[in-house]
Amino acid sequence: MIFDILTICPQAVKPYFEEGIIKRAQKNKLIEINLRNIRDYTVDKHRVVDDSPYGGGPGMVIKIEPIWKCLQGINNVKLSAKNNKTKIILLSPRGKLFDQSMAKRWSKLDRLVLISGRYEGVDERVADYIADEIVSIGDYILMGGEIAAMAIVETTARLIPGVIGDETKWSQKKIAKSRKKEIKNRIMGFTEFPQYTKPEIFKAGKEGEWKVPPVLLSGNHAKIEEWRKKRIVVIK
Ligand code: ADE
């Protein structure tokens, strides 16, 4: 699956995708992430990406031209969006709230294009004529859509087969099944139980000794599973 992020500050985003699982997923060609600097698609000498709003008012607005030009540069992505295998998303706090089910749907696409705004906004024609959907990651206002784009790429990428380890998925699924009836309003497919690692006893100075629950050290897998079932954390 290909992700394209259109942004005026690709340098802020780049290092994030150069670490850990997301780096490995790119190396293994499970995903491709293209950071596209909107400024590279300007046509004027000063590479201006924004202008003042028609009708007056504070702030600057990102122009539609470089965004359009950038999208045309990606295999004329607007046309391929018609085949339902590509989606173009405008990131904005006024958009529909991003959630796990959206990520699930998008993880089956060939390409997800994320347009990240800055300043006071993006020329409204991008929403009217270019974007398939407008999406927000939460009811708060960031300085731009870059963090939203990172969250969306990460959430979607981990649902692509092979990106995260199968062991993790397997144990979560098994436990989820056994408690289906009790779990309501939870993020579909998401369960988590408390996890511990070495040392067995953490000596926290005067605070005391903080121990790992003995059942986890018992080697009795039936007991461990029973213990975990009781302690699933349900995220609502
Ligand atoms: N840009 C600014 N705030 C945002 C948000 N909450 N979600 C998506 N894009 C944004």
Boltz pocket constraint, residues with backbone or C-beta under 6 A from the ligand:
constraints:
  - pocket:
      binder: B
      contacts: [[A, 91], [A, 92], [A, 93], [A, 117], [A, 135], [A, 136], [A, 137], [A, 138], [A, 139], [A, 140], [A, 141], [A, 142], [A, 143], [A, 144], [A, 145], [A, 148]]
      max_distance: 6.0
